């Protein structure tokens, strides 16, 4: 499998990835433990920006089928692991904003976005807005 | 089906849509003729920006299984039609940049992006970068 998400942060790198290849990609913690996988991406319709990758942790950690929106800039692709790495501990996840698959989320409610971004804080990889 | 992509261009509208709901959504021309559907989205990995919606036109118009990357800002969601509208004629599509599903595309080749953006020109809905 080729690299679906190496995130070299230089200008003009212009690496593109298909959304249907991101969906289903594994997610690991920084120790290399597999946490789950990306179920879908939440996209700002007007700006065309990926706001969140929604993580599905299955039955792992007792989180059941919960979905965890993670700001896109919290994800780093690791070619060795073949998946994304997030700098999030189990303890952090237990308290993280989440929803159930059958739950109706009002994504236009700015409080939801503020809560998610506030919970995870600035990207450990720096802002990419200026790239 | 609720509106998966109404694109009200005001600041802070913050309308989000799930990538797996965009995939498969119908695409129409400005006369309301169904052209095909969106097969996937091409996302800039670093910036987290949707660069293209990849249109699949099936066997319609004799285009076989070709895929047509369209700049995201060329798409407008029409609640009445229940799909995206693109201001593209059949004649334009016949000449548009495309690829086959089994074709290996070097998406890091900036000439490809320049060709696609140059072909369709500026968004008819204005720049959304400043939103």
Interface residues (C-beta under 8 A of the other chain):
Chain A: X5 X6 X7 X8 X9 X12 X13 X14 X15 X16 X17 X18 X19 X20 X22 X23 X39 X40 X41 X42 X43 X44 X45 X46 X47 X48 X49 X50 X51 X52 X54 X72 X73 X77 X107 X108 X110 X113 X128 X129 X131
Chain B: X5 X6 X7 X8 X9 X12 X13 X14 X15 X16 X17 X18 X19 X20 X22 X23 X39 X40 X41 X42 X43 X44 X45 X46 X47 X48 X49 X50 X51 X52 X54 X72 X73 X77 X107 X108 X110 X113 X128 X129 X131
